[in-house]
Amino acid sequence: MKKEIIILMLLTLMVVACADVAIVDECLPDNPYGFWGGLWHGIVAPLAWLGSLFSSDIAVYAVNNNGGWYDFGFLLGIGGLGFGGGSGGSK
């Protein structure tokens, strides 16, 4: 059991390391995050949130995005439309 927890913690740390923040002043206005960026940010959002508790350099949501498509991808990635619920609660 202890070995699994250590492995899970290491895997979590590796995925959180992928969640980076872009400095708003340095963002390219002609290259905002779109649907695929929102999808990826939604997938790593729970881990990015954990990382943001310990570091102010990690953001959960990209400020430099194209609006609706980024938001839609973010919602799909985080499972906010109900697709991430699975059948774990029903038996």
KAHUQUI-V851241 format. One record per residue. RES is the residue in three letters. PHI is phi in degrees with one decimal (NA if undefined). PSI is psi in whole degrees, -180 to 180 (999 if undefined). Layout:
RES;PHI;PSI / RES;PHI;PSI
This chain:
MET;NA;-42 / LYS;-65.4;-36 / LYS;-65.1;-40 / GLU;-65.0;-38 / ILE;-66.3;-41 / ILE;-64.6;-43 / ILE;-63.4;-43 / LEU;-62.9;-41 / MET;-65.1;-40 / LEU;-66.9;-41 / LEU;-64.2;-41 / THR;-61.9;-44 / LEU;-61.7;-39 / MET;-65.6;-41 / VAL;-72.3;-39 / VAL;-62.5;-32 / ALA;-64.3;-20 / CYS;-77.6;-21 / ALA;-84.0;105 / ASP;-113.4;158 / VAL;-107.7;142 / ALA;-100.6;132 / ILE;-70.0;126 / VAL;-60.1;-39 / ASP;-63.9;-27 / GLU;-97.3;0 / CYS;-67.2;144 / LEU;-86.1;117 / PRO;-65.1;-22 / ASP;-93.4;6 / ASN;-137.3;62 / PRO;-78.7;162 / TYR;-68.6;138 / GLY;-112.4;-150 / PHE;-58.1;-49 / TRP;-67.5;-36 / GLY;-65.1;-41 / GLY;-65.3;-39 / LEU;-62.1;-47 / TRP;-64.3;-43 / HIS;-65.1;-32 / GLY;-68.7;-38 / ILE;-65.1;-42 / VAL;-92.7;4 / ALA;-58.3;-46 / PRO;-61.3;-39 / LEU;-73.6;-35 / ALA;-66.2;-36 / TRP;-62.7;-44 / LEU;-60.3;-44 / GLY;-64.6;-34 / SER;-69.8;-18 / LEU;-68.7;-27 / PHE;-107.0;-16 / SER;-142.1;131 / SER;-79.6;-3 / ASP;-86.2;-5 / ILE;-107.1;128 / ALA;-115.5;151 / VAL;-88.6;-33 / TYR;-128.1;134 / ALA;-80.9;127 / VAL;-73.1;-36 / ASN;-85.7;81 / ASN;-132.2;171 / ASN;-95.5;12 / GLY;98.7;-121 / GLY;-59.3;-42 / TRP;-68.9;-37 / TYR;-64.0;-46 / ASP;-60.5;-42 / PHE;-62.9;-45 / GLY;-63.3;-39 / PHE;-62.9;-45 / LEU;-63.8;-41 / LEU;-63.8;-42 / GLY;-65.3;-38 / ILE;-84.8;-9 / GLY;82.9;20 / GLY;-70.8;-12 / LEU;-97.7;11 / GLY;94.4;-2 / PHE;-80.2;-17 / GLY;-92.3;2 / GLY;-73.8;-36 / GLY;67.0;-167 / SER;-114.3;23 / GLY;-66.3;-26 / GLY;-86.5;-17 / SER;-108.5;137 / LYS;-135.5;999
